[in-house]
Amino acid sequence: MSGVHGGNFYRDFDLTWGDGRAKILNNGQMLTLSLDKVSGSGFQSKNQYLFGKIDMQLKLVPGNSAGTVTAYYLSSQGPTHDEIDFEFLGNLSGDPYILHTNVFTQGKGNREQQFYLWFDPRADFHTYSVLWNPKQIIISVDGTPIRVFNNRESIGLPYPKNQPMRLYSSLWDAEDWATRGGLVKTDWTKAPFTASFKNFNANACVVASGSSSCKSSSSNNAWMYQEMDSASMKKLRWVQKNYMIYNYCTDVKRFPQGLPPECSAN
Ligand SMILES: *[C@@H]1O[C@H](CO)[C@@H](O)[C@H](O)[C@H]1NC(C)=O
């Protein structure tokens, strides 16, 4: 069986750092991370996944969150690790968060794309999802795809498919770069800063002692074969046209020798 379940934070996660600043509440239905001048905090999944559809609802640090970063990512271990990142860069009250994304394959990242969101992510919970199957990685916000990373092994590019990943999240201070490139500093009189998490759902292949929960099953893994259809492509283009503020694939100054190969169309 692949793991299909609504989450319970006690069952699914370990609080890994922050000395009491990470908390599980409401019988495991809610998790909060907080940050003050002394420390941030973080948690990680007990399970490791190799392919899946993973959803979490986040409500980001409200009010003046300038300088804070809420990181939410999947990552394997080691120098040639794979990683799929969301980083939410806080801002002054009323100014927009930036959602910073990146994809690492075999230890190599440098694939940043940044977005504004079409809602205020501190006002309410919204769903942030990663669909990861052998063909593509689709990063979505409230079901709207914002970024797709295709398997291009056919042209010799590495794709994450062998290294199981854990889910991690942390809230920390990065006032030297997070907000307007470090111009706006953290206002510690507003501490502690708190981000909240709920409704974790992993419809995913869990890897334990080298074997995958998906191997032995013919279960209901529609996500394993899911691809972008024309309606999803249309939504993706809408986001990219209206909300994308940085795309490494168009940064010709940064890559004078030529844009990375995955940037060219199929
Ligand atoms: C913060 O707000 C400013 C002004 O609107 C904007 O330029 C910037 O992109 C916003 N986000 C971050 C994380 O700096």
The ligand as an SDF file (V2000), in Angstrom:
LIG
                    3D

 14 14  0  0  0  0  0  0  0  0999 V2000
    8.6840   43.3530   -0.1340 C   0  0  0  0  0  0  0  0  0  0  0  0
    8.0310   44.5070   -0.5910 O   0  0  0  0  0  0  0  0  0  0  0  0
    8.7700   45.2560   -1.5350 C   0  0  0  0  0  0  0  0  0  0  0  0
    7.9980   46.5380   -1.8210 C   0  0  0  0  0  0  0  0  0  0  0  0
    6.7100   46.2200   -2.3100 O   0  0  0  0  0  0  0  0  0  0  0  0
    9.0160   44.4080   -2.7810 C   0  0  0  0  0  0  0  0  0  0  0  0
    9.8330   45.1190   -3.6850 O   0  0  0  0  0  0  0  0  0  0  0  0
    9.6730   43.0750   -2.4010 C   0  0  0  0  0  0  0  0  0  0  0  0
    9.7640   42.2440   -3.5410 O   0  0  0  0  0  0  0  0  0  0  0  0
    8.8570   42.4040   -1.3320 C   0  0  0  0  0  0  0  0  0  0  0  0
    9.3260   41.0970   -0.9180 N   0  0  0  0  0  0  0  0  0  0  0  0
   10.5100   40.8320   -0.3730 C   0  0  0  0  0  0  0  0  0  0  0  0
   10.6990   39.4870    0.1680 C   0  0  0  0  0  0  0  0  0  0  0  0
   11.4110   41.6270   -0.2930 O   0  0  0  0  0  0  0  0  0  0  0  0
  1  2  1  0
  1 10  1  0
  2  3  1  0
  3  4  1  0
  3  6  1  0
  4  5  1  0
  6  7  1  0
  6  8  1  0
  8  9  1  0
  8 10  1  0
 10 11  1  0
 11 12  1  0
 12 13  1  0
 12 14  2  0
M  END
$$$$
